[in-house]
C-alpha cells in the first residue's frame, strides 16, 4: 500500500494505491494529527508528497512524529512521470493519485525518521530564513520610503526593522545553543566552519537540511542540492548548461558562503578568478564555486579532518 498527498494551504488531498481511496484533511494541528493517526492504521509502505512553498512542513512533521515512512520528492520528476503515463489533466485529487502511483512504481527513497532534536534544528533554520526574508523586505521599503519627505510610516518601518534584527539575534543564539547541546553536531559544525567562507548559518543549515553530507559521492551530493550543471544537447545543437532541482533553502546559504569564499578563501578565490579570466560571467563562476565548496565540505565530513589551505602554485 502506497500513499500520495497533495498539499495546499488549507487542506491536503490523500490518495491510496492500489485501492484508489481518496479523502481530504485540514492542515490544522487537529486535522494533521487525525491524518497521521488514520495513516498509521493503514501502515503504508511509503508516503510521498511534494514541496509546496513551506506548506508541506507541518504535514511532514506530523507524519514523521507518527514514525511513518515518508519521502519528499521533486515536483518536476512527478510531472514527468504523470506525462509518461498519459496524465495531462491536473487537479488536487489527480495529483495525489499520481503521487501514490509514483511511490508504488518508482520506489522513491525513504526519508529517515528524524529525532526531535533534528526536527527542532530544521524549524529554527527555517524560521531564521523567514525572518531574514522579512527583514530584507522591510529594509527595501525603508529605502523606497526615503524618497518621501516627512513620511508618516518611516518610524513604523524602522521600529519593525529593529524588532526583526533582535529576533534574528535571538534565533542565532538558539541555533548556537541547539548545536552545542549535541556533541556530534558541535564537532561537525567545527569541521564545516574550518573552511573560510562557511559561517554559523551555513553550518547550521547544512546540519539541519543535508544529513546526507559526508555519505555521498561528489556527483551525488551536487545533484542532491541542485548545483550540478545539466547538459542540454540535441544533435548539433548545444544549449547552455543549467542547474535545476535540489534543495533551494540550502542553495541560498551556499551561494552566500561561496560569495565570501571567492574573496577570502585562497583556493576558491583563485578558482573564481580563473573562471572569470576564461570568459565565465560572475553568476556562472559563483555557481561553480558553490559546487566546489559543497564537494569540499562533503569530503571533510567523510575524512573527519579539518580544512587546511593547500599551497597555491602559479602558472
C-alpha positions in Angstrom: 0.0 0.0 0.0 1.3 3.4 -1.0 0.0 6.9 -0.3 0.3 10.2 -2.2 -0.5 13.5 -0.5 -1.2 16.7 -2.5 -0.5 19.7 -0.1 -2.3 23.1 -0.2 -2.5 25.9 2.3 -5.9 24.9 3.9 -6.1 21.2 3.2 -4.4 18.1 1.9 -5.8 15.6 -0.5 -4.8 12.0 0.2 -4.8 9.1 -2.2 -4.1 5.4 -1.6 -2.7 3.0 -4.1 -3.9 0.4 -5.2 -7.3 0.8 -3.6 -7.9 4.2 -5.1 -9.4 5.6 -1.9 -9.1 9.4 -1.5 -10.1 11.9 1.2 -9.2 15.4 2.3 -7.9 16.6 5.6 -7.5 20.1 7.1 -4.0 21.4 7.7 -4.9 22.5 11.2 -3.0 20.8 14.1 -6.0 18.7 14.9 -6.5 17.8 11.3 -2.9 16.7 10.8 -2.9 14.6 14.0 -6.1 12.8 12.8 -4.4 12.3 9.3 -1.3 10.8 10.9 -3.4 8.5 13.1 -5.5 7.3 10.1 -2.4 6.6 8.0 -0.7 4.9 10.9 -3.7 2.4 11.0 -3.3 1.8 7.3 0.5 1.2 7.7 1.5 2.1 4.2 4.9 1.1 2.7 5.6 4.6 1.7 4.0 8.1 1.8 5.0 10.6 -0.9 4.5 14.4 -1.0 6.0 17.3 -2.8 7.4 20.6 -1.6 4.7 23.3 -1.6 6.2 26.6 -0.6 6.6 25.5 3.0 3.0 24.3 3.5 4.3 20.7 3.4 6.5 21.2 6.5 3.7 20.8 9.1 2.4 17.8 7.2 5.8 16.2 7.1 6.3 16.9 10.8 3.1 15.2 11.7 3.9 12.1 9.6 7.5 11.9 11.0 6.2 12.3 14.5 3.9 9.3 13.9 7.0 7.4 12.7 5.5 6.8 9.2 7.7 6.2 6.2 7.6 9.4 4.1 9.6 10.8 1.2 9.7 14.4 -0.1 10.1 14.2 -3.9 10.9 16.7 -6.6 7.8 18.1 -8.4 9.3 18.0 -11.9 10.0 14.3 -11.6 6.4 13.6 -10.6 5.1 15.7 -13.5 7.4 13.9 -15.9 6.1 10.6 -14.5 2.5 11.8 -15.0 3.1 12.8 -18.6 4.8 9.4 -19.2 1.5 7.8 -18.1 -0.5 10.0 -20.4 -1.9 12.0 -17.5 -2.1 15.7 -18.5 -5.1 16.9 -16.6 -4.3 18.5 -13.2 -6.4 18.6 -10.1 -5.6 18.1 -6.5 -7.2 14.6 -6.4 -5.4 13.6 -9.6 -2.1 14.9 -8.3 -2.5 12.8 -5.1 -3.2 9.7 -7.2 -0.2 10.3 -9.4 2.0 10.7 -6.2 0.7 7.4 -4.9 1.4 5.6 -8.2 4.8 7.2 -8.3 5.6 5.8 -4.9 4.3 2.4 -5.8 6.1 2.0 -9.1 9.3 4.0 -8.7 10.1 3.2 -5.1 11.1 6.7 -4.1 13.8 6.8 -1.5 12.5 6.9 2.1 13.2 9.8 4.3 14.7 8.8 7.6 12.6 9.4 10.7 14.2 12.5 12.4 14.7 12.6 16.1 13.1 15.6 17.9 16.4 17.5 18.2 16.9 17.3 14.4 13.3 18.5 13.8 13.9 21.4 16.2 17.0 22.4 14.3 15.2 22.3 11.0 12.4 24.5 12.4 15.0 27.0 13.7 16.8 27.2 10.4 13.5 27.7 8.5 12.4 30.4 10.9 15.7 32.2 10.5 15.3 32.3 6.8 11.7 33.6 7.2 12.8 36.4 9.5 15.7 37.2 7.2 13.4 37.5 4.2 11.0 39.8 6.2 14.0 41.9 7.3 15.2 42.3 3.7 11.7 43.3 2.6 11.4 45.9 5.3 14.8 47.4 4.5 13.8 47.7 0.9 10.6 49.5 2.0 12.6 51.9 4.1 14.9 52.7 1.2 11.9 53.4 -1.0 10.2 55.4 1.7 13.3 57.7 1.9 12.0 59.3 -1.4 9.2 60.9 0.6 9.8 63.8 2.9 8.2 63.7 6.4 6.8 60.2 5.7 4.3 59.1 8.3 5.3 55.5 8.2 9.1 55.8 8.4 9.2 55.4 12.1 7.0 52.3 12.0 9.2 50.7 9.4 12.3 51.5 11.4 10.7 50.0 14.5 9.8 46.8 12.6 13.4 46.5 11.3 14.8 46.9 14.9 12.4 44.2 16.1 13.3 41.8 13.3 17.0 42.4 13.9 16.6 41.5 17.5 14.6 38.3 16.6 17.4 37.3 14.2 19.9 37.6 17.0 17.7 35.5 19.3 17.4 32.8 16.6 21.2 32.8 16.1 21.7 32.3 19.8 19.1 29.4 19.8 20.8 27.8 16.8 24.2 28.0 18.5 22.8 26.6 21.8 20.9 23.7 19.9 24.1 22.7 18.0 26.3 23.0 21.1 23.9 20.7 23.1 24.6 17.8 20.7 28.3 16.7 20.8 28.2 15.2 17.3 26.7 18.3 15.8 29.2 20.6 17.6 32.1 18.5 16.1 30.6 18.5 12.6 29.9 22.3 12.8 33.5 22.9 13.8 34.7 20.9 10.7 32.4 22.8 8.4 33.4 26.2 9.8 37.1 25.4 9.4 36.6 26.3 5.8 36.9 30.1 5.2 33.5 31.3 3.9 31.4 28.9 6.0 29.8 30.7 8.9 27.4 29.6 11.6 24.3 30.0 9.5 25.7 27.9 6.6 26.9 25.2 9.0 23.5 25.1 10.8 21.6 24.9 7.5 23.8 22.0 6.3 23.4 20.2 9.6 19.6 20.6 9.5 18.8 20.1 5.8 21.6 17.9 4.5 22.0 14.9 6.8 23.4 13.0 3.8 26.5 15.3 3.7 29.6 13.2 4.0 27.9 9.9 3.0 27.5 10.5 -0.8 29.9 10.9 -3.7 30.8 14.3 -5.1 28.4 13.8 -8.0 25.6 12.6 -5.8 25.8 15.5 -3.3 26.0 18.1 -6.1 22.9 16.7 -7.8 21.1 16.4 -4.4 21.5 20.1 -3.6 21.0 21.1 -7.2 24.3 22.7 -8.1 25.3 20.2 -10.8 25.1 21.7 -14.3 22.8 19.7 -16.5 23.7 19.2 -20.2 21.1 20.4 -22.8 22.1 19.0 -26.2 20.4 17.6 -29.2 22.2 16.6 -32.4 24.4 19.5 -33.3 22.6 21.9 -31.0 24.3 22.5 -27.7 22.5 24.7 -25.2 23.8 26.3 -22.1 24.1 24.0 -19.1 22.0 25.0 -16.1 21.5 23.9 -12.5 18.0 22.6 -11.6 16.0 20.9 -8.8 17.6 20.2 -5.5 17.2 21.9 -2.2 16.6 25.6 -2.7 17.0 26.6 1.0 20.5 25.0 1.1 21.5 26.7 -2.2 20.5 30.1 -0.8 23.0 29.9 2.1 25.6 28.1 -0.1 25.5 31.0 -2.5 26.4 33.5 0.2 29.1 31.2 1.5 30.6 30.8 -2.0 30.5 34.6 -2.4 32.5 35.1 0.8 34.8 32.2 0.0 35.5 33.6 -3.5 37.1 36.6 -1.8 38.7 35.3 1.4 39.4 31.6 0.7 42.6 31.5 -1.4 42.0 28.3 -3.4 38.4 29.3 -4.2 39.4 32.8 -4.9 42.0 31.5 -7.4 39.3 29.2 -8.9 36.8 32.0 -9.3 39.3 34.4 -10.9 40.5 31.6 -13.3 36.9 31.0 -14.4 36.3 34.8 -14.9 39.5 35.0 -16.9 38.3 32.2 -19.2 35.1 34.1 -20.0 32.6 32.9 -17.4 30.3 35.5 -16.1 30.1 36.2 -12.4 26.9 34.1 -11.8 28.4 31.1 -13.6 31.7 31.4 -11.7 29.9 31.7 -8.4 27.7 28.7 -9.2 30.9 26.7 -9.9 32.3 27.9 -6.6 29.1 26.7 -4.8 29.6 23.2 -6.3 33.3 23.2 -5.4 32.6 24.3 -1.9 29.9 21.7 -1.4 32.1 18.9 -2.7 34.9 20.1 -0.3 32.6 20.1 2.7 31.3 16.6 1.7 35.0 15.4 1.6 35.8 16.9 5.0 32.9 15.1 6.7 33.9 11.8 5.0 37.5 12.1 6.3 36.7 13.9 9.6 39.7 16.1 9.0 39.5 19.9 9.3 40.4 22.1 6.3 43.9 23.2 5.6 44.8 25.7 3.0 46.8 23.9 0.2 49.9 25.5 -1.2 49.0 27.5 -4.3 51.1 27.3 -7.4 51.3 29.9 -10.1 51.5 29.1 -13.8 
